[in-house]
Amino acid sequence: MSLSHLYRDGEGCMDDDDDERENFEITDWDLQNEFNPNRQRHWQTKEEATYGVWAERDSDEERPSFGGKRARDYSAPVSFISAGLKKGAAEEAELEDSDDEDRPVMQDDFPKDVGPKKLKTGGNFKPSQKGFAGGTKSFMDFGSWERHTKGIGQKLLQKMGYVPGRGLGKNAQGIINPIEAKQRKGKGAVGAYGSERTTQSLQDFPVVDSEEEAEEEFQKELSQWRKDPSGSKKKPKYSYKTVEELKAKGRISKKLTTPQKELAQVKVIDMTGREQKVYYSYSQISHKHNMPDDGLPLQSQLPPLPGKEAKAPGFALPELEHNLQLLIDLTEQEIIQNDRQLQYERDMVVNLSHELEKMSEVLDHEEQVISNLSKVLEMVEECERRMQPSCSDPLTLDECARVFETLQDKYYEEYRMSDRMDLAVAIVYPLMKDYFKEWDPLKDCAYGTEIVSKWKTLLENDQLLSHGGQDLSADAFHRLIWEVWMPFVRNIVTQWQPRNCDPMVDFLDSWVHIIPVWILDNILDQLIFPKLQKEVDSWNPLTDTVPIHSWIHPWLPLMRARLEPLYSPIRSKLSSALQKWHPSDSSAKLILQPWKDVFTPGSWEAFMVKNIVPKLGMCLGELVINPHQQHMDAFYWVIDWEGMISVSSLVGLLEKHFFPKWLQVLCSWLSNSPNYEEITKWYLGWKSMFSDQVLAHPSVKDKFNEALDIMNRAVSSNVGAYMQPGARENIAYLTHTERRKDFQYEAMQERREAENMAQRGIGAAASSVPMNFKDLIETKAEEHNIVFMPVIGKRHEGKQLYTFGRIVIYIDRGVVFVQGEKTWVPTSLQSLIDMAK
């Protein structure tokens, strides 16, 4: 089937006579199809396949494809159209006159009724489009657009150091002119027409093309795989190893660590060759893969080519080469071994020289020690000789002390290393026993203190704590005191009477800083305290004329808390003696007063409340207040105990037994037309009988203020026809004066408390913060002089009962419960203090 019916001749239509003739000439349409292979292809329809040339064509002379019109893909990347190079008019004219091969075939050359209506090209190529790749303007026009602007770009560049006419960058290394484009002559490949570098690129990047050098290097590499073109024999190359290199190699191999040595003894089986080989270290297998020598020709190192037999070398003696190599290896190993042996011998010489110096020093030291020990031995033998009974010049304790001082000063190391225990037992102990043979500690308590103090510095072991421990086998001085000095003390204590305490106290005071602490504790606990306890049990306060505090209190500085077990029987006996006591007997105060600071505050207050306060209350109850004839003896008996009992207890006695009667007498006196001057004197007289501490108590202050209010009401009322002149003014002045004194006293007390708080500081205040609620109650009780103590053997629901003044309380979960009429009532701490006052 002919395809000529699809085309028309470019000059006109084909004749009817030529319908059955096929034209095989190459037309411009064929050339366009060749140059545009990505053209839109025309697919033959079913109608064309059936009717051929008689098939009807579409009106637009272009049949659609089976798939219909393809939609444009907007997700594809943007493709740019090459602009090409802009050419001048002369160049375009030359191109038009050039050959048809150089001129692209335009679509307009085809007939419109034969060719396709629209010719598509691949890559959006437009043959008729002429582009512009780069300008060819000179540098003088660069930046000319700024004449239409304010020139801000040029100003910014100048601020940053740009100089017109020079390149950018710190060292002006940038190019000055824009990059020039050079048009290639034809359509050949890159480099087909010679170098395409511009004049500007040669100036900016001067690179010399060394083609000759490249050719020589290529030929040199190529000649390595060929025989020597010159045909001359190469001289053999010899490798030399100096002795120093072999020594360095031996030192490096010697520095193998233990894991590397273990690794070097691993058995290795090599199966890479045709035969199985066994190596006994990785170093042996590494020699197999060593690089060949440079001296061997490269051709001999390569395996033979397949199909060709290997050419044997001209001179090959493998046995001789092996033997020579073996001799070389043995010689190298011998050199390395000799170097190691030489280094070992040198190190041994240095080591032996150091050992010789050390041994000489040790020898000198040992000779000095032997000399010192011989001198010490002579001194000890001299002391032993003078210790003999038949010696005409016996050794004294002072001379022995001087000998030990000499040993300690001149031969200190030998003295510390020697067994001082045996030396002291053999020499010092007999002399010490003879020294204290006729000593009486109660008559001469300071006898021997100086000599024993001197022996303490000589014999006591510095490694043990001074006055500490009870190791008789480790300290010669402790054993000396225990075995020599202590028997004299035991004998004298058994003969000592506790009521004559002064000699024994003076004796222990003199020796307390010399003897060890554990020996002093033994004397006080085992010898002194049993004697005192026995004497207290036999003491009777009603019959003994010597007060007990006169022979108990001198032991307080030495024994302190050891005397606590004696206080309970003493209080019990004093309480029994006070059962029939009357406040008019002042001897009780003389007996009890020394014990006030010895007993604890709680136990002392409990003792006073139990044995003294009831007797004083009875005495105040018997007091008769009579302004006209007043007997003050009973009142003086009570007030005399003010320093012994607490202020709260004394105020409680006054509130209960004194002030009710005193106010009653005042009211009855004011109701019988009294003389107010006498009442004023009577009021001030009674007030002067109390101390400032008692008057400062709120309860006492309230009672005296109540008396002033009664007097003010009496002078202010109109009862009675006659009123003493000036009485009202006198009473008002008295009231004002008394209350001003109270105010001044309170202000002074507050100032004193503030000063005390400032002196104690914040640290002391912080350290005195109570840890729990019970401690807080105890602190408040001490501040207000209120007795706070537990009730022995009394509990409520498992809670301990306490006495807070005259009130019984218990504490449960931080809450204070006060005993009421029928039940226990919770109350605040301030209310508790007010009720206790």
Helices and strands as residue ranges (DSSP letters): G 4-6, G 16-18, H 28-35, H 46-51, G 52-54, H 89-96, G 107-109, G 122-124, G 139-141, G 144-148, H 152-159, H 199-204, H 211-223, H 243-254, H 258-264, E 268-270, E 277-279, H 282-288, H 298-301, H 318-387, H 397-410, H 412-417, H 420-435, H 449-459, H 476-480, I 481-485, H 486-494, H 502-511, H 517-522, I 523-528, H 529-537, H 549-552, G 553-555, H 556-559, G 560-563, H 564-577, H 587-592, G 593-595, H 601-611, H 613-621, H 633-639, H 647-657, H 659-670, H 676-688, H 692-695, H 698-716, H 727-767, H 773-783, E 788-796, E 799-804, E 807-812, E 815-819, E 824-827, H 829-836
